[in-house]
Amino acid sequence: MSGADHEEPGGRAEQPRTDVDAATVAAAGDRLVQALRSLTPCAPVRDLIGATDVAAAYLVQEHLNASRAAAGARVVGRKIGATSQAVQTQLGVDQPDFGVLFDDMGFEDGADIPLERLLQPKVEAEVAFVLGEDLAEGPLDVAQVRGAVAHAVAAIEIVDSRIAGWDISFADTVADNASSGLYVLGSQRRTLDEVDPVGVTMSLRIDGAEVSTGTGAACLGDPLNAVAWLAHQARLFGAPLRAGQVVLSGALGPMRPVEAGSTVVAEISGLGSVTARFAG
């Protein structure tokens, strides 16, 4: 069935539905769980759930993330993926997606990144938000999102794929927790009275060479648009955004591969810089 949302009588959407059965969802999820645990890339899961079934893909994501939670990982936020045209083109998709951030995924500015936890990492620069209020009720529009943000920081997201060779359809990346890996948050916190996310400019450098540029407007027209989209999706799936959570709002420019020994620096106007070091 279609992955499109359906409107409830009260105007609130309901979750998309799928014809993929629970056993098939579990088989796809187990494939990704094994890849995560063994650090061995696996085949795409679209052979089981199809390439475009969004509902089935999110069920697989829930299966994967439940295994992490069962091992003791705690949810601390969400990430939004495929928000810029550049990244959508890179991934061959035409809409955003979202995944879960766990407490063992976040690192401080300047941290040494444990490459042994990653399979085929790439980096991208984005604006991260820390929420000061829940986004669970109400219209969940940009005005409400703006009021709920405690502060913004520069961030480097280290995306990764459990699927060999990044051979992913939209359903594959959704199922794989939106191709999440790790992330690094900058130390300069700014309120939205101090910086307007839509107006920022970004430069991403690897070992001193500029490899990606972009602007706030590249992220669904405004990073706050992306958070509003996420707030609706999170409520739709029964796990609304909560105060204290981190939201990675999406790339401001193309993602780039990174290797052992590299130093990555993202500069975002108004938010300063953030650095990640990948030990050799």
ZADO-1210 file (C-alpha; in nm, 4 decimals, padded with zeros to 6 digits):
<atoms>
<atom x="00.0000" y="00.0000" z="00.0000" code="MET" pos="1"/>
<atom x="00.0993" y="00.3589" z="-00.0326" code="SER" pos="2"/>
<atom x="00.3189" y="00.5118" z="00.2386" code="GLY" pos="3"/>
<atom x="00.1266" y="00.8390" z="00.2178" code="ALA" pos="4"/>
<atom x="-00.0284" y="00.9765" z="00.5352" code="ASP" pos="5"/>
<atom x="-00.4063" y="00.9849" z="00.5693" code="HIS" pos="6"/>
<atom x="-00.5999" y="01.2610" z="00.7441" code="GLU" pos="7"/>
<atom x="-00.8098" y="01.1829" z="01.0492" code="GLU" pos="8"/>
<atom x="-01.1495" y="01.3507" z="01.0891" code="PRO" pos="9"/>
<atom x="-00.9926" y="01.5999" z="01.3313" code="GLY" pos="10"/>
<atom x="-00.7322" y="01.7001" z="01.0779" code="GLY" pos="11"/>
<atom x="-00.4494" y="01.4977" z="01.2308" code="ARG" pos="12"/>
<atom x="-00.2838" y="01.2413" z="01.0052" code="ALA" pos="13"/>
<atom x="-00.2729" y="00.8726" z="01.0834" code="GLU" pos="14"/>
<atom x="00.0207" y="00.6390" z="01.0360" code="GLN" pos="15"/>
<atom x="00.0733" y="00.4950" z="00.6881" code="PRO" pos="16"/>
<atom x="-00.0083" y="00.1271" z="00.6516" code="ARG" pos="17"/>
<atom x="00.1649" y="-00.1612" z="00.4804" code="THR" pos="18"/>
<atom x="00.0823" y="-00.5051" z="00.3488" code="ASP" pos="19"/>
<atom x="00.4242" y="-00.6430" z="00.4475" code="VAL" pos="20"/>
<atom x="00.3709" y="-00.9024" z="00.7209" code="ASP" pos="21"/>
<atom x="00.5317" y="-00.8991" z="01.0646" code="ALA" pos="22"/>
<atom x="00.7593" y="-01.1954" z="00.9913" code="ALA" pos="23"/>
<atom x="00.9066" y="-01.0211" z="00.6884" code="THR" pos="24"/>
<atom x="00.9563" y="-00.6989" z="00.8845" code="VAL" pos="25"/>
<atom x="01.1367" y="-00.8979" z="01.1539" code="ALA" pos="26"/>
<atom x="01.3580" y="-01.0715" z="00.8965" code="ALA" pos="27"/>
<atom x="01.4609" y="-00.7362" z="00.7491" code="ALA" pos="28"/>
<atom x="01.5219" y="-00.5949" z="01.0940" code="GLY" pos="29"/>
<atom x="01.7309" y="-00.8935" z="01.1993" code="ASP" pos="30"/>
<atom x="01.9476" y="-00.8496" z="00.8901" code="ARG" pos="31"/>
<atom x="02.0305" y="-00.4945" z="00.9994" code="LEU" pos="32"/>
<atom x="02.0732" y="-00.5921" z="01.3645" code="VAL" pos="33"/>
<atom x="02.3296" y="-00.8538" z="01.2652" code="GLN" pos="34"/>
<atom x="02.5153" y="-00.6025" z="01.0466" code="ALA" pos="35"/>
<atom x="02.5241" y="-00.3546" z="01.3344" code="LEU" pos="36"/>
<atom x="02.6462" y="-00.6086" z="01.5870" code="ARG" pos="37"/>
<atom x="02.9035" y="-00.7736" z="01.3612" code="SER" pos="38"/>
<atom x="03.0160" y="-00.4507" z="01.1896" code="LEU" pos="39"/>
<atom x="02.9759" y="-00.6346" z="00.8613" code="THR" pos="40"/>
<atom x="02.7729" y="-00.4642" z="00.5876" code="PRO" pos="41"/>
<atom x="02.4671" y="-00.6511" z="00.4701" code="CYS" pos="42"/>
<atom x="02.2557" y="-00.6693" z="00.1558" code="ALA" pos="43"/>
<atom x="01.9781" y="-00.4130" z="00.1106" code="PRO" pos="44"/>
<atom x="01.6445" y="-00.4972" z="00.2729" code="VAL" pos="45"/>
<atom x="01.4352" y="-00.3845" z="-00.0226" code="ARG" pos="46"/>
<atom x="01.4256" y="-00.7428" z="-00.1476" code="ASP" pos="47"/>
<atom x="01.2044" y="-00.8105" z="00.1545" code="LEU" pos="48"/>
<atom x="01.0008" y="-00.4905" z="00.1988" code="ILE" pos="49"/>
<atom x="01.0227" y="-00.3183" z="-00.1388" code="GLY" pos="50"/>
<atom x="01.2069" y="-00.0005" z="-00.2306" code="ALA" pos="51"/>
<atom x="00.9330" y="00.2525" z="-00.1588" code="THR" pos="52"/>
<atom x="00.7153" y="00.1121" z="00.1217" code="ASP" pos="53"/>
<atom x="00.7672" y="00.3818" z="00.3844" code="VAL" pos="54"/>
<atom x="00.5385" y="00.2204" z="00.6403" code="ALA" pos="55"/>
<atom x="00.7231" y="-00.1120" z="00.6260" code="ALA" pos="56"/>
<atom x="01.0586" y="00.0653" z="00.6395" code="ALA" pos="57"/>
<atom x="00.9720" y="00.2467" z="00.9612" code="TYR" pos="58"/>
<atom x="00.8528" y="-00.0793" z="01.1157" code="LEU" pos="59"/>
<atom x="01.1925" y="-00.2298" z="01.0330" code="VAL" pos="60"/>
<atom x="01.3584" y="00.0763" z="01.1861" code="GLN" pos="61"/>
<atom x="01.1573" y="00.0209" z="01.5046" code="GLU" pos="62"/>
<atom x="01.2764" y="-00.3410" z="01.5131" code="HIS" pos="63"/>
<atom x="01.6393" y="-00.2331" z="01.4734" code="LEU" pos="64"/>
<atom x="01.6140" y="00.0400" z="01.7352" code="ASN" pos="65"/>
<atom x="01.4335" y="-00.1857" z="01.9811" code="ALA" pos="66"/>
<atom x="01.7388" y="-00.4107" z="01.9768" code="SER" pos="67"/>
<atom x="01.9578" y="-00.1146" z="02.0738" code="ARG" pos="68"/>
<atom x="01.7198" y="-00.0101" z="02.3489" code="ALA" pos="69"/>
<atom x="01.7137" y="-00.3666" z="02.4816" code="ALA" pos="70"/>
<atom x="02.0930" y="-00.3494" z="02.5073" code="ALA" pos="71"/>
<atom x="02.0650" y="-00.0399" z="02.7264" code="GLY" pos="72"/>
<atom x="02.0857" y="00.2507" z="02.4807" code="ALA" pos="73"/>
<atom x="01.8668" y="00.5496" z="02.5705" code="ARG" pos="74"/>
<atom x="01.6899" y="00.7760" z="02.3193" code="VAL" pos="75"/>
<atom x="01.8150" y="01.1367" z="02.3421" code="VAL" pos="76"/>
<atom x="01.6733" y="01.2846" z="02.0225" code="GLY" pos="77"/>
<atom x="01.6088" y="01.2476" z="01.6533" code="ARG" pos="78"/>
<atom x="01.7812" y="01.3127" z="01.3241" code="LYS" pos="79"/>
<atom x="01.6268" y="01.4286" z="01.0015" code="ILE" pos="80"/>
<atom x="01.7803" y="01.2987" z="00.6817" code="GLY" pos="81"/>
<atom x="01.7662" y="01.3889" z="00.3138" code="ALA" pos="82"/>
<atom x="01.6567" y="01.7486" z="00.3732" code="THR" pos="83"/>
<atom x="01.8765" y="01.9124" z="00.1101" code="SER" pos="84"/>
<atom x="01.8428" y="01.8691" z="-00.2644" code="GLN" pos="85"/>
<atom x="02.2132" y="01.7837" z="-00.2811" code="ALA" pos="86"/>
<atom x="02.1800" y="01.4922" z="-00.0402" code="VAL" pos="87"/>
<atom x="01.8526" y="01.3739" z="-00.1963" code="GLN" pos="88"/>
<atom x="02.0331" y="01.3628" z="-00.5303" code="THR" pos="89"/>
<atom x="02.3257" y="01.1765" z="-00.3759" code="GLN" pos="90"/>
<atom x="02.0926" y="00.9164" z="-00.2249" code="LEU" pos="91"/>
<atom x="01.8460" y="00.9037" z="-00.5123" code="GLY" pos="92"/>
<atom x="01.5483" y="00.9970" z="-00.2916" code="VAL" pos="93"/>
<atom x="01.2883" y="01.2741" z="-00.3097" code="ASP" pos="94"/>
<atom x="01.1680" y="01.3240" z="00.0487" code="GLN" pos="95"/>
<atom x="01.3121" y="01.3557" z="00.4010" code="PRO" pos="96"/>
<atom x="01.3214" y="01.0795" z="00.6589" code="ASP" pos="97"/>
<atom x="01.3987" y="01.0533" z="01.0285" code="PHE" pos="98"/>
<atom x="01.5851" y="00.8317" z="01.2716" code="GLY" pos="99"/>
<atom x="01.6589" y="00.8028" z="01.6413" code="VAL" pos="100"/>
<atom x="01.9596" y="00.9388" z="01.8304" code="LEU" pos="101"/>
<atom x="02.0861" y="00.7275" z="02.1195" code="PHE" pos="102"/>
<atom x="02.2975" y="00.8407" z="02.4122" code="ASP" pos="103"/>
<atom x="02.6068" y="00.6557" z="02.2896" code="ASP" pos="104"/>
<atom x="02.6054" y="00.8351" z="01.9532" code="MET" pos="105"/>
<atom x="02.6899" y="01.1887" z="02.0672" code="GLY" pos="106"/>
<atom x="03.0377" y="01.3395" z="02.1069" code="PHE" pos="107"/>
<atom x="03.1696" y="01.6751" z="02.2231" code="GLU" pos="108"/>
<atom x="03.3481" y="01.9292" z="02.0057" code="ASP" pos="109"/>
<atom x="03.7025" y="01.8166" z="01.9206" code="GLY" pos="110"/>
<atom x="03.6437" y="01.4547" z="02.0152" code="ALA" pos="111"/>
<atom x="03.8321" y="01.1595" z="01.8727" code="ASP" pos="112"/>
<atom x="03.5770" y="00.9562" z="01.6800" code="ILE" pos="113"/>
<atom x="03.5951" y="00.5757" z="01.7246" code="PRO" pos="114"/>
<atom x="03.6155" y="00.4511" z="01.3685" code="LEU" pos="115"/>
<atom x="03.5850" y="00.0951" z="01.4924" code="GLU" pos="116"/>
<atom x="03.2158" y="00.1667" z="01.5496" code="ARG" pos="117"/>
<atom x="03.1606" y="00.2693" z="01.1879" code="LEU" pos="118"/>
<atom x="03.1441" y="00.0822" z="00.8584" code="LEU" pos="119"/>
<atom x="03.1508" y="00.3355" z="00.5727" code="GLN" pos="120"/>
<atom x="03.1193" y="00.6810" z="00.7283" code="PRO" pos="121"/>
<atom x="03.0446" y="01.0112" z="00.5620" code="LYS" pos="122"/>
<atom x="03.0223" y="01.3555" z="00.7195" code="VAL" pos="123"/>
<atom x="02.7828" y="01.6458" z="00.6776" code="GLU" pos="124"/>
<atom x="02.7362" y="01.9786" z="00.8531" code="ALA" pos="125"/>
<atom x="02.4081" y="02.0957" z="00.9958" code="GLU" pos="126"/>
<atom x="02.2301" y="02.3013" z="01.2578" code="VAL" pos="127"/>
<atom x="02.1356" y="02.1082" z="01.5709" code="ALA" pos="128"/>
<atom x="01.8644" y="02.2203" z="01.8097" code="PHE" pos="129"/>
<atom x="01.8132" y="02.1368" z="02.1764" code="VAL" pos="130"/>
<atom x="01.4501" y="02.1597" z="02.2803" code="LEU" pos="131"/>
<atom x="01.3405" y="02.3487" z="02.5876" code="GLY" pos="132"/>
<atom x="00.9759" y="02.2445" z="02.5550" code="GLU" pos="133"/>
<atom x="00.7841" y="01.9414" z="02.4328" code="ASP" pos="134"/>
<atom x="00.6501" y="01.9370" z="02.0775" code="LEU" pos="135"/>
<atom x="00.3577" y="01.7049" z="02.1362" code="ALA" pos="136"/>
<atom x="00.0391" y="01.9083" z="02.1088" code="GLU" pos="137"/>
<atom x="-00.0860" y="02.2015" z="01.9075" code="GLY" pos="138"/>
<atom x="-00.0270" y="02.2914" z="01.5433" code="PRO" pos="139"/>
<atom x="00.3444" y="02.2035" z="01.5522" code="LEU" pos="140"/>
<atom x="00.4115" y="02.4843" z="01.3082" code="ASP" pos="141"/>
<atom x="00.7311" y="02.6851" z="01.2697" code="VAL" pos="142"/>
<atom x="00.6191" y="02.9449" z="01.5243" code="ALA" pos="143"/>
<atom x="00.5623" y="02.6755" z="01.7858" code="GLN" pos="144"/>
<atom x="00.8923" y="02.5077" z="01.6995" code="VAL" pos="145"/>
<atom x="01.0794" y="02.8366" z="01.7309" code="ARG" pos="146"/>
<atom x="00.9332" y="02.8898" z="02.0760" code="GLY" pos="147"/>
<atom x="01.0236" y="02.5373" z="02.1852" code="ALA" pos="148"/>
<atom x="01.3944" y="02.5599" z="02.0938" code="VAL" pos="149"/>
<atom x="01.6245" y="02.6293" z="02.3884" code="ALA" pos="150"/>
<atom x="01.9333" y="02.6817" z="02.1725" code="HIS" pos="151"/>
<atom x="02.1049" y="02.5922" z="01.8473" code="ALA" pos="152"/>
<atom x="02.4592" y="02.4665" z="01.7880" code="VAL" pos="153"/>
<atom x="02.6781" y="02.3749" z="01.4928" code="ALA" pos="154"/>
<atom x="02.6947" y="02.0006" z="01.4365" code="ALA" pos="155"/>
<atom x="02.8784" y="01.7390" z="01.2362" code="ILE" pos="156"/>
<atom x="02.6698" y="01.4339" z="01.1637" code="GLU" pos="157"/>
<atom x="02.8649" y="01.1203" z="01.0832" code="ILE" pos="158"/>
<atom x="02.6264" y="00.9209" z="00.8703" code="VAL" pos="159"/>
<atom x="02.6848" y="00.5529" z="00.8124" code="ASP" pos="160"/>
<atom x="02.5159" y="00.2627" z="00.6403" code="SER" pos="161"/>
<atom x="02.4890" y="-00.0960" z="00.7465" code="ARG" pos="162"/>
<atom x="02.4089" y="-00.1731" z="00.3821" code="ILE" pos="163"/>
<atom x="02.7069" y="-00.2646" z="00.1660" code="ALA" pos="164"/>
<atom x="02.8337" y="00.0036" z="-00.0684" code="GLY" pos="165"/>
<atom x="02.5606" y="00.2510" z="00.0298" code="TRP" pos="166"/>
<atom x="02.3413" y="00.0620" z="-00.2176" code="ASP" pos="167"/>
<atom x="02.0218" y="00.2082" z="-00.0766" code="ILE" pos="168"/>
<atom x="01.6707" y="00.2876" z="-00.1833" code="SER" pos="169"/>
<atom x="01.4542" y="00.5184" z="00.0265" code="PHE" pos="170"/>
<atom x="01.3139" y="00.2216" z="00.2172" code="ALA" pos="171"/>
<atom x="01.6650" y="00.0900" z="00.2859" code="ASP" pos="172"/>
<atom x="01.7868" y="00.4115" z="00.4451" code="THR" pos="173"/>
<atom x="01.4686" y="00.4544" z="00.6510" code="VAL" pos="174"/>
<atom x="01.4918" y="00.0964" z="00.7766" code="ALA" pos="175"/>
<atom x="01.8573" y="00.1513" z="00.8701" code="ASP" pos="176"/>
<atom x="01.7645" y="00.4244" z="01.1205" code="ASN" pos="177"/>
<atom x="01.7988" y="00.6879" z="00.8481" code="ALA" pos="178"/>
<atom x="02.1620" y="00.5831" z="00.7892" code="SER" pos="179"/>
<atom x="02.2610" y="00.7159" z="01.1293" code="SER" pos="180"/>
<atom x="02.6064" y="00.6823" z="01.2770" code="GLY" pos="181"/>
<atom x="02.7413" y="00.9317" z="01.5301" code="LEU" pos="182"/>
<atom x="02.7319" y="01.3088" z="01.5779" code="TYR" pos="183"/>
<atom x="02.9381" y="01.5899" z="01.7271" code="VAL" pos="184"/>
<atom x="02.7895" y="01.9061" z="01.8766" code="LEU" pos="185"/>
<atom x="02.9655" y="02.2413" z="01.8875" code="GLY" pos="186"/>
<atom x="03.0219" y="02.4227" z="02.2139" code="SER" pos="187"/>
<atom x="02.8771" y="02.7632" z="02.1163" code="GLN" pos="188"/>
<atom x="02.5099" y="02.7724" z="02.2116" code="ARG" pos="189"/>
<atom x="02.2914" y="03.0385" z="02.0540" code="ARG" pos="190"/>
<atom x="01.9257" y="03.1187" z="02.1090" code="THR" pos="191"/>
<atom x="01.7058" y="03.1870" z="01.8108" code="LEU" pos="192"/>
<atom x="01.7051" y="03.5528" z="01.9135" code="ASP" pos="193"/>
<atom x="02.0788" y="03.5477" z="01.8436" code="GLU" pos="194"/>
<atom x="02.0850" y="03.3520" z="01.5176" code="VAL" pos="195"/>
<atom x="01.8278" y="03.2846" z="01.2450" code="ASP" pos="196"/>
<atom x="01.8876" y="02.9316" z="01.1112" code="PRO" pos="197"/>
<atom x="01.7577" y="03.0067" z="00.7612" code="VAL" pos="198"/>
<atom x="02.0239" y="03.2718" z="00.7111" code="GLY" pos="199"/>
<atom x="02.3347" y="03.0769" z="00.8107" code="VAL" pos="200"/>
<atom x="02.6119" y="02.9775" z="00.5718" code="THR" pos="201"/>
<atom x="02.8168" y="02.6598" z="00.6076" code="MET" pos="202"/>
<atom x="03.1658" y="02.5485" z="00.5111" code="SER" pos="203"/>
<atom x="03.2849" y="02.1919" z="00.5723" code="LEU" pos="204"/>
<atom x="03.6584" y="02.1154" z="00.5563" code="ARG" pos="205"/>
<atom x="03.8442" y="01.7870" z="00.5687" code="ILE" pos="206"/>
<atom x="04.2148" y="01.8238" z="00.6489" code="ASP" pos="207"/>
<atom x="04.1912" y="02.1920" z="00.5603" code="GLY" pos="208"/>
<atom x="04.0328" y="02.1493" z="00.2182" code="ALA" pos="209"/>
<atom x="03.6806" y="02.2800" z="00.1697" code="GLU" pos="210"/>
<atom x="03.4663" y="01.9893" z="00.0523" code="VAL" pos="211"/>
<atom x="03.1086" y="02.1118" z="00.1020" code="SER" pos="212"/>
<atom x="02.9245" y="02.4421" z="00.1308" code="THR" pos="213"/>
<atom x="02.5639" y="02.5384" z="00.1811" code="GLY" pos="214"/>
<atom x="02.3104" y="02.7579" z="00.3544" code="THR" pos="215"/>
<atom x="02.0278" y="02.7251" z="00.6020" code="GLY" pos="216"/>
<atom x="01.7800" y="02.7633" z="00.3194" code="ALA" pos="217"/>
<atom x="01.9125" y="02.4388" z="00.1658" code="ALA" pos="218"/>
<atom x="01.7486" y="02.2459" z="00.4520" code="CYS" pos="219"/>
<atom x="01.3835" y="02.2261" z="00.3408" code="LEU" pos="220"/>
<atom x="01.3895" y="02.6023" z="00.2908" code="GLY" pos="221"/>
<atom x="01.4655" y="02.6595" z="00.6616" code="ASP" pos="222"/>
<atom x="01.5978" y="02.4190" z="00.9290" code="PRO" pos="223"/>
<atom x="01.2922" y="02.5097" z="01.1381" code="LEU" pos="224"/>
<atom x="01.0714" y="02.3748" z="00.8578" code="ASN" pos="225"/>
<atom x="01.2556" y="02.0461" z="00.8954" code="ALA" pos="226"/>
<atom x="01.1962" y="02.0370" z="01.2710" code="VAL" pos="227"/>
<atom x="00.8263" y="02.1168" z="01.2201" code="ALA" pos="228"/>
<atom x="00.8046" y="01.8287" z="00.9705" code="TRP" pos="229"/>
<atom x="00.9762" y="01.6006" z="01.2219" code="LEU" pos="230"/>
<atom x="00.7480" y="01.7117" z="01.5054" code="ALA" pos="231"/>
<atom x="00.4458" y="01.6044" z="01.3024" code="HIS" pos="232"/>
<atom x="00.6043" y="01.2715" z="01.2092" code="GLN" pos="233"/>
<atom x="00.7158" y="01.1994" z="01.5659" code="ALA" pos="234"/>
<atom x="00.3657" y="01.2627" z="01.6984" code="ARG" pos="235"/>
<atom x="00.2188" y="01.0551" z="01.4164" code="LEU" pos="236"/>
<atom x="00.4384" y="00.7597" z="01.5152" code="PHE" pos="237"/>
<atom x="00.3485" y="00.7914" z="01.8834" code="GLY" pos="238"/>
<atom x="00.6777" y="00.9266" z="02.0197" code="ALA" pos="239"/>
<atom x="00.6561" y="01.3091" z="02.0240" code="PRO" pos="240"/>
<atom x="00.9621" y="01.5276" z="02.0612" code="LEU" pos="241"/>
<atom x="01.0385" y="01.6120" z="02.4238" code="ARG" pos="242"/>
<atom x="01.2166" y="01.8875" z="02.6130" code="ALA" pos="243"/>
<atom x="01.5892" y="01.8207" z="02.6421" code="GLY" pos="244"/>
<atom x="01.6105" y="01.6204" z="02.3224" code="GLN" pos="245"/>
<atom x="01.8620" y="01.6951" z="02.0462" code="VAL" pos="246"/>
<atom x="01.7349" y="01.7364" z="01.6911" code="VAL" pos="247"/>
<atom x="01.9791" y="01.7176" z="01.4003" code="LEU" pos="248"/>
<atom x="01.7857" y="01.9159" z="01.1426" code="SER" pos="249"/>
<atom x="01.9553" y="01.7948" z="00.8241" code="GLY" pos="250"/>
<atom x="02.2516" y="01.8637" z="00.6004" code="ALA" pos="251"/>
<atom x="02.3188" y="02.2114" z="00.4648" code="LEU" pos="252"/>
<atom x="02.5261" y="02.0707" z="00.1791" code="GLY" pos="253"/>
<atom x="02.6518" y="01.7454" z="00.0265" code="PRO" pos="254"/>
<atom x="02.7897" y="01.4726" z="00.2517" code="MET" pos="255"/>
<atom x="03.1476" y="01.3585" z="00.2013" code="ARG" pos="256"/>
<atom x="03.3336" y="01.0351" z="00.2841" code="PRO" pos="257"/>
<atom x="03.5902" y="01.0456" z="00.5618" code="VAL" pos="258"/>
<atom x="03.8902" y="00.8272" z="00.6379" code="GLU" pos="259"/>
<atom x="04.1122" y="00.7377" z="00.9309" code="ALA" pos="260"/>
<atom x="04.3540" y="01.0160" z="01.0192" code="GLY" pos="261"/>
<atom x="04.1317" y="01.2980" z="00.8958" code="SER" pos="262"/>
<atom x="04.0195" y="01.6071" z="01.0829" code="THR" pos="263"/>
<atom x="03.6788" y="01.7492" z="00.9949" code="VAL" pos="264"/>
<atom x="03.5789" y="02.1072" z="01.0728" code="VAL" pos="265"/>
<atom x="03.2374" y="02.2575" z="01.0079" code="ALA" pos="266"/>
<atom x="03.1894" y="02.6334" z="01.0309" code="GLU" pos="267"/>
<atom x="02.8374" y="02.7733" z="01.0439" code="ILE" pos="268"/>
<atom x="02.7917" y="03.1487" z="01.0567" code="SER" pos="269"/>
<atom x="02.6470" y="03.2651" z="01.3847" code="GLY" pos="270"/>
<atom x="02.7145" y="02.9275" z="01.5480" code="LEU" pos="271"/>
<atom x="03.0928" y="02.9025" z="01.5215" code="GLY" pos="272"/>
<atom x="03.2774" y="02.5841" z="01.4397" code="SER" pos="273"/>
<atom x="03.2764" y="02.2189" z="01.5433" code="VAL" pos="274"/>
<atom x="03.5600" y="01.9695" z="01.4987" code="THR" pos="275"/>
<atom x="03.5794" y="01.5904" z="01.4779" code="ALA" pos="276"/>
<atom x="03.9033" y="01.3921" z="01.4602" code="ARG" pos="277"/>
<atom x="03.9162" y="01.0442" z="01.3098" code="PHE" pos="278"/>
<atom x="04.2116" y="00.8609" z="01.4598" code="ALA" pos="279"/>
<atom x="04.4403" y="00.6785" z="01.2233" code="GLY" pos="280"/>
</atoms>
